[in-house]
């Protein structure tokens, strides 16, 4: 049987190193799925003879959006190209949110979609969308629609190479009738292209003169603060080395949470709305800022413009001097650039600044423990869920978090150990990413435990359905430990608190209240293990049980929605807005001002007294 265009595409992706594709079928992409099926059949024959597994694994998800999230997470956790596939029309459009997640976080992802037959394009045919136009923003680095067989070779090669080289999203659109045609190699004539496979990431290091300028700024600083993001995840030792020389503290943007372990006394933890007080204090009092591989967006949590000199390292020039006006901007790989910079950095003898940071950090961990153990008035204190996990989490675990109030506890209370991997939807901050992220993490590292932290809003939005995907595949994982912890508080909690603190409005029950669902029972119904927790004293045992289970687990925690996920620093305007909320009559005001809110409000409005 002659090789079809679909066969060629799958074989070409394999030659590029692709070993897993996430997606959902449909008639617009059947020719490529047929090629995947033939590849698997051949692989089964070879497996009987040699024991080798199939070269490309297809993972069937419950919704195309989840496939794109999984492709994004695969890229984040492995550094490889993530690939997702969908049919034409709604299948293709469903990919967009997950693809935007990859685009916002600079992840290499390739989306492959079907399209109506070539003769029908432009005829308002069923499920015909203008896919190149639709994808042009999210996959602006490269969108290609194939029209003849000889075209697909260079389209695949360009889509993969550009995605890897530019850390971008690319897209291939394949009309359904083209996929089943016999493949034809491009002829050796005018108007043809003869592309090849292969890409090696270059060693990108700034020029010596730029490094010397950066060293001058850093050496002259007396109070140096370092901020790391996802670009520093592979530069742990180098960041530690430069922090030790500079006597600096290190704050971590959310995507850089696993860049440094939290047992280092100078690591102040997360920064920003979901961050810590020592990170805020360090940025407020520093005179020099070193940013490494981070696009952290919130200016109010960085030094005031003009108060600190700055050096930034980033592999992408368009991210330099974007969040803070830097004195020196270095385009380079974080590991290589820090290694080149380190010999130029002078050892700081005065350790007063470092000692100050370590004191702030030590006090903060005690504060977090106190807050986590504070009894809630209505259910379990949600902060304690992650605090108890931190005592027990294996050092090789992978952790994902959804957006929402659960991300606050992930950001502040999860103590990262060296060797752990963590991620979430960063730039897009999309709800519904934690479970697909955790599934992709488990497929990438089936021998390691994976934990997803999810709120009930995201669980109901789309995460619950892909527990079925876990049930479908888990028995093929060498380590069955896959845990999803759901905070069931019946509230879209992060937005509720944003309404109160940022807008000064009472909770709007019509938009915020959501139905309670027995998540642990759903897990049991589909063959997983369910654990129900409504007593904070049961949390430790629940985590122990889940981490020793012989199958994936859903832990449902009945959480108090009125434990505030407030930022590390609240402005007078925000405090006044929150006080005004209480005066207006919030429906939950009897439970709203728990001890944490009292502490924060009391620090900003010393004359304010709660109404309870």
MODA-V359334 format. One record per backbone hydrogen bond with DSSP energy under -1.0 kcal/mol. CO is the residue of the C=O (numbers start at 1). NH is the residue of the N-H. Records with the same first field share a line. If there is no record, write none. Layout:
# MODA-V359334
CO: NH + NH
This chain:
# MODA-V359334
3: 183
4: 8
5: 9
6: 10
7: 11
8: 12
9: 13
10: 14
11: 15
12: 16
13: 18
14: 17
19: 57
21: 59
22: 85
23: 61
26: 29
29: 33
30: 34
31: 35
32: 36
33: 37
34: 38
35: 39
36: 40
37: 41
38: 42
39: 43
40: 44
41: 45
42: 46
43: 47
44: 48
45: 49
46: 50
47: 51
57: 21
59: 23
63: 67
64: 68
65: 69
66: 70
67: 71
68: 72
69: 73
70: 74
71: 75
72: 76
73: 77
74: 78
75: 79
82: 110
83: 22
84: 112
85: 24
86: 114
88: 91
89: 93
90: 94
92: 95
93: 96
95: 99
96: 100
97: 101
98: 102
99: 103
100: 104
101: 105
102: 107
103: 106
108: 82
109: 170
110: 84
111: 172
112: 86
113: 174
115: 176
117: 120
120: 123
125: 128
129: 131
130: 134
131: 135
135: 139
137: 140
139: 142
142: 171
144: 173
148: 151
149: 152
151: 155
152: 156
153: 157
154: 158
155: 159
156: 160
157: 161
158: 162
159: 163
160: 164
161: 165
162: 166
163: 168
168: 109
170: 111
171: 144
172: 113
173: 146
174: 115
175: 179
178: 181
179: 6
181: 5
187: 189
189: 192
204: 333
207: 211
208: 212
209: 213
210: 214
211: 215
212: 216
213: 217
214: 218
215: 219
216: 220
223: 287 + 288
224: 249
225: 290
226: 251
227: 292
228: 253
229: 232
230: 233
232: 235
235: 239
236: 240
237: 241
238: 242
239: 243
240: 244
241: 245
242: 246
243: 247 + 248
245: 348
249: 226
250: 268
251: 228
253: 256
254: 257
256: 259
261: 264
264: 267
266: 250
269: 252
270: 276
272: 275
276: 280
277: 281
278: 282
279: 283
280: 284
281: 285
282: 286
287: 309
288: 225
289: 311
290: 227
291: 313
292: 229
293: 231
298: 301
299: 302
304: 307
309: 289
310: 327 + 328
311: 291
312: 330
313: 293
314: 332
316: 319
317: 320
328: 312
330: 314
333: 337
334: 338
335: 339
336: 340
337: 341
338: 342
341: 344
342: 345
351: 355
352: 356
353: 357
354: 358
355: 359
356: 360
357: 361
358: 362
359: 363
360: 364
361: 365
362: 366
363: 367
364: 368
365: 369
366: 370
367: 371
368: 372
369: 373
380: 560
381: 384
383: 387
384: 388
385: 389
386: 390
389: 392 + 393
394: 397
397: 421
398: 451
399: 423
400: 453
404: 407
405: 408 + 409
406: 410
407: 411
408: 412
409: 413
416: 262
417: 420
421: 399
423: 401
433: 437
434: 438
435: 439
436: 440
437: 441
438: 442
439: 443
440: 444
441: 445
445: 448
446: 479
449: 398
450: 483
451: 400
452: 485
453: 402
454: 487
455: 459
456: 460
457: 461
458: 462 + 463
459: 464
464: 467
465: 468
466: 470
467: 471
468: 472
469: 473
470: 474
473: 476
474: 477
481: 450
482: 553
483: 452
484: 555
485: 454
486: 557
487: 456
488: 559
490: 514
491: 493
492: 496
493: 497
494: 498
495: 499
496: 500
497: 501
498: 502 + 503
499: 505
507: 509
508: 511 + 512
509: 513
512: 492
517: 519
518: 522
519: 523
520: 524
521: 525
522: 526
523: 528
524: 527
529: 554
531: 556
533: 558
535: 538
536: 539
538: 542
539: 543
540: 544
541: 545
542: 546
543: 547
546: 549
552: 529
553: 484
554: 531
555: 486
556: 533
557: 488 + 559
558: 380
564: 566
571: 575
572: 576
573: 577
574: 578
575: 579
576: 580
577: 581
578: 582
579: 583
580: 584
586: 589
588: 591 + 592
592: 594
594: 598
595: 599
596: 600
597: 601
598: 602
599: 603
600: 604
601: 605
605: 608
